[in-house]
Protein backbone atom coordinates (compact mmCIF):
# COMPACT_ATOMS: atom_id res chain seq x y z
CA UNK A 1 0.00 0.00 0.00
CA UNK A 2 1.44 3.38 -0.96
CA UNK A 3 1.92 6.15 1.60
CA UNK A 4 -0.25 9.05 0.54
CA UNK A 5 -1.88 11.87 2.43
CA UNK A 6 -5.58 11.46 3.15
CA UNK A 7 -7.97 12.96 0.60
CA UNK A 8 -8.81 16.55 1.58
CA UNK A 9 -12.04 18.43 0.81
CA UNK A 10 -12.42 22.16 1.47
CA UNK A 11 -15.63 24.10 2.07
CA UNK A 12 -16.74 27.36 3.66
CA UNK A 13 -19.48 27.45 6.33
CA UNK A 14 -22.60 29.19 5.04
CA UNK A 15 -24.85 31.43 7.15
CA UNK A 16 -27.88 29.13 6.83
CA UNK A 17 -25.85 26.27 8.37
CA UNK A 18 -25.57 28.07 11.70
CA UNK A 19 -27.99 28.19 14.63
CA UNK A 20 -29.10 30.75 17.23
CA UNK A 21 -25.76 30.34 19.02
CA UNK A 22 -24.07 31.42 15.75
CA UNK A 23 -22.27 28.09 15.36
CA UNK A 24 -22.80 25.29 12.85
CA UNK A 25 -25.87 23.28 13.84
CA UNK A 26 -24.90 19.71 14.70
CA UNK A 27 -27.17 18.27 11.98
CA UNK A 28 -24.98 19.83 9.28
CA UNK A 29 -21.83 17.91 10.12
CA UNK A 30 -23.11 14.71 8.46
CA UNK A 31 -23.93 16.79 5.37
CA UNK A 32 -20.37 18.13 5.32
CA UNK A 33 -19.01 14.61 5.63
CA UNK A 34 -21.26 13.40 2.83
CA UNK A 35 -20.00 16.22 0.59
CA UNK A 36 -16.43 15.12 1.33
CA UNK A 37 -17.25 11.44 0.69
CA UNK A 38 -18.90 12.27 -2.66
CA UNK A 39 -15.94 14.49 -3.64
CA UNK A 40 -13.60 11.60 -2.75
CA UNK A 41 -15.62 9.26 -4.99
CA UNK A 42 -15.81 11.78 -7.85
CA UNK A 43 -12.06 12.44 -7.80
CA UNK A 44 -11.40 8.71 -8.05
CA UNK A 45 -13.85 8.20 -10.91
CA UNK A 46 -16.32 6.21 -8.82
CA UNK A 47 -19.03 8.76 -9.64
CA UNK A 48 -19.62 10.21 -13.10
CA UNK A 49 -21.62 13.44 -12.62
CA UNK A 50 -23.20 13.00 -16.07
CA UNK A 51 -24.37 9.45 -15.34
CA UNK A 52 -26.21 9.06 -12.02
CA UNK A 53 -26.35 5.30 -12.61
CA UNK A 54 -22.55 5.19 -12.32
CA UNK A 55 -22.63 5.60 -8.55
CA UNK A 56 -22.79 2.43 -6.56
CA UNK A 57 -25.76 2.29 -4.22
CA UNK A 58 -24.24 2.54 -0.76
CA UNK A 59 -26.67 2.36 2.12
CA UNK A 60 -25.61 3.97 5.37
CA UNK A 61 -25.38 1.41 8.18
CA UNK A 62 -24.22 3.75 10.89
CA UNK A 63 -22.81 7.15 11.71
CA UNK A 64 -20.71 8.44 14.56
CA UNK A 65 -19.72 12.09 15.04
CA UNK A 66 -17.68 13.73 17.77
CA UNK A 67 -17.82 17.53 18.05
CA UNK A 68 -14.61 18.98 19.46
CA UNK A 69 -14.62 22.71 18.64
CA UNK A 70 -17.27 25.04 17.17
CA UNK A 71 -17.36 26.15 13.55
CA UNK A 72 -18.91 29.49 12.58
CA UNK A 73 -20.24 31.32 9.54
CA UNK A 74 -17.41 32.01 7.10
CA UNK A 75 -14.97 29.47 8.53
CA UNK A 76 -12.96 27.60 5.92
CA UNK A 77 -13.04 23.89 6.74
CA UNK A 78 -10.73 21.13 5.60
CA UNK A 79 -12.16 17.61 5.80
CA UNK A 80 -9.78 14.68 5.50
CA UNK A 81 -11.21 11.35 4.36
CA UNK A 82 -9.86 7.84 4.65
CA UNK A 83 -11.63 4.66 3.55
CA UNK A 84 -11.21 0.92 3.94
CA UNK A 85 -13.10 -2.26 3.18
CA UNK A 86 -14.26 -4.52 5.97
CA UNK A 87 -15.91 -7.50 4.27
CA UNK A 88 -18.98 -6.11 2.51
CA UNK A 89 -18.83 -2.96 4.61
CA UNK A 90 -17.14 0.23 3.49
CA UNK A 91 -15.83 2.34 6.38
CA UNK A 92 -15.11 6.04 5.96
CA UNK A 93 -13.43 8.10 8.66
CA UNK A 94 -13.18 11.86 8.62
CA UNK A 95 -11.32 14.65 10.39
CA UNK A 96 -12.62 18.21 10.11
CA UNK A 97 -10.08 20.98 10.62
CA UNK A 98 -10.93 24.64 11.20
CA UNK A 99 -7.87 26.88 10.91
CA UNK A 100 -5.57 24.11 12.12
CA UNK A 101 -7.85 23.10 15.01
CA UNK A 102 -9.50 19.66 14.98
CA UNK A 103 -13.19 20.62 15.11
CA UNK A 104 -14.84 17.24 14.56
CA UNK A 105 -14.16 13.63 13.72
CA UNK A 106 -16.57 11.04 12.36
CA UNK A 107 -17.08 7.58 10.96
CA UNK A 108 -19.72 6.32 8.55
CA UNK A 109 -20.25 2.68 7.60
CA UNK A 110 -21.90 1.69 4.35
CA UNK A 111 -22.85 -1.42 2.46
CA UNK A 112 -23.12 -1.74 -1.31
CA UNK A 113 -26.61 -2.75 -2.41
CA UNK A 114 -27.51 -4.60 -5.57
CA UNK A 115 -30.60 -3.89 -7.71
CA UNK A 116 -32.58 -6.16 -5.35
CA UNK A 117 -31.44 -3.98 -2.39
CA UNK A 118 -29.51 -6.89 -0.89
CA UNK A 119 -25.93 -6.39 0.32
CA UNK A 120 -23.23 -7.30 -2.15
CA UNK A 121 -19.48 -6.94 -2.37
CA UNK A 122 -18.26 -3.72 -3.97
CA UNK A 123 -17.59 -3.84 -7.71
CA UNK A 124 -14.02 -4.91 -8.57
CA UNK A 125 -13.01 -1.44 -9.79
CA UNK A 126 -14.30 0.15 -6.59
CA UNK A 127 -12.58 -2.49 -4.48
CA UNK A 128 -9.31 -1.87 -6.35
CA UNK A 129 -9.68 1.89 -5.79
CA UNK A 130 -10.25 1.43 -2.06
CA UNK A 131 -7.38 -1.00 -1.67
CA UNK A 132 -5.01 1.71 -2.96
CA UNK A 133 -6.02 4.00 -0.10
CA UNK A 134 -3.78 4.44 2.90
CA UNK A 135 -5.51 3.89 6.24
CA UNK A 136 -3.27 5.87 8.58
CA UNK A 137 -4.89 4.91 11.88
CA UNK A 138 -8.29 4.73 13.44
CA UNK A 139 -9.09 8.39 13.92
CA UNK A 140 -12.31 8.29 15.86
CA UNK A 141 -11.83 7.44 19.49
CA UNK A 142 -14.70 5.52 21.00
CA UNK A 143 -17.63 7.56 22.19
SVG drawing of the C-alpha trace seen along z (x, -y; Angstrom):
<svg xmlns="http://www.w3.org/2000/svg" viewBox="-35 -34 39 44">
<polyline fill="none" stroke="black" stroke-width="0.4" points="0.0,0.0 1.4,-3.4 1.9,-6.1 -0.3,-9.0 -1.9,-11.9 -5.6,-11.5 -8.0,-13.0 -8.8,-16.6 -12.0,-18.4 -12.4,-22.2 -15.6,-24.1 -16.7,-27.4 -19.5,-27.4 -22.6,-29.2 -24.9,-31.4 -27.9,-29.1 -25.8,-26.3 -25.6,-28.1 -28.0,-28.2 -29.1,-30.7 -25.8,-30.3 -24.1,-31.4 -22.3,-28.1 -22.8,-25.3 -25.9,-23.3 -24.9,-19.7 -27.2,-18.3 -25.0,-19.8 -21.8,-17.9 -23.1,-14.7 -23.9,-16.8 -20.4,-18.1 -19.0,-14.6 -21.3,-13.4 -20.0,-16.2 -16.4,-15.1 -17.3,-11.4 -18.9,-12.3 -15.9,-14.5 -13.6,-11.6 -15.6,-9.3 -15.8,-11.8 -12.1,-12.4 -11.4,-8.7 -13.9,-8.2 -16.3,-6.2 -19.0,-8.8 -19.6,-10.2 -21.6,-13.4 -23.2,-13.0 -24.4,-9.5 -26.2,-9.1 -26.4,-5.3 -22.6,-5.2 -22.6,-5.6 -22.8,-2.4 -25.8,-2.3 -24.2,-2.5 -26.7,-2.4 -25.6,-4.0 -25.4,-1.4 -24.2,-3.7 -22.8,-7.2 -20.7,-8.4 -19.7,-12.1 -17.7,-13.7 -17.8,-17.5 -14.6,-19.0 -14.6,-22.7 -17.3,-25.0 -17.4,-26.2 -18.9,-29.5 -20.2,-31.3 -17.4,-32.0 -15.0,-29.5 -13.0,-27.6 -13.0,-23.9 -10.7,-21.1 -12.2,-17.6 -9.8,-14.7 -11.2,-11.3 -9.9,-7.8 -11.6,-4.7 -11.2,-0.9 -13.1,2.3 -14.3,4.5 -15.9,7.5 -19.0,6.1 -18.8,3.0 -17.1,-0.2 -15.8,-2.3 -15.1,-6.0 -13.4,-8.1 -13.2,-11.9 -11.3,-14.7 -12.6,-18.2 -10.1,-21.0 -10.9,-24.6 -7.9,-26.9 -5.6,-24.1 -7.9,-23.1 -9.5,-19.7 -13.2,-20.6 -14.8,-17.2 -14.2,-13.6 -16.6,-11.0 -17.1,-7.6 -19.7,-6.3 -20.2,-2.7 -21.9,-1.7 -22.9,1.4 -23.1,1.7 -26.6,2.7 -27.5,4.6 -30.6,3.9 -32.6,6.2 -31.4,4.0 -29.5,6.9 -25.9,6.4 -23.2,7.3 -19.5,6.9 -18.3,3.7 -17.6,3.8 -14.0,4.9 -13.0,1.4 -14.3,-0.2 -12.6,2.5 -9.3,1.9 -9.7,-1.9 -10.2,-1.4 -7.4,1.0 -5.0,-1.7 -6.0,-4.0 -3.8,-4.4 -5.5,-3.9 -3.3,-5.9 -4.9,-4.9 -8.3,-4.7 -9.1,-8.4 -12.3,-8.3 -11.8,-7.4 -14.7,-5.5 -17.6,-7.6"/>
</svg>
